[in-house]
């Protein structure tokens, strides 16, 4: 069963964007970033793409 997040369609704050950049820079995986920020993986992926932030892919 997938996790459900209560923050559906909430706008991104400046602090959240800074946290996303920091976590991505540390090399965290998408799933880990999603849990840490309580946002869906799809939301994280879309925002990272919009801002040109690279997310590590675990193999």
Buried (B, 14 or more C-beta within 10 A) or exposed (E): EEEEBEEEEEEBEEEBBEBBEEBBEEEBBBEBBBBEBEBBBEBBBEBBEEEEBEBBEEE
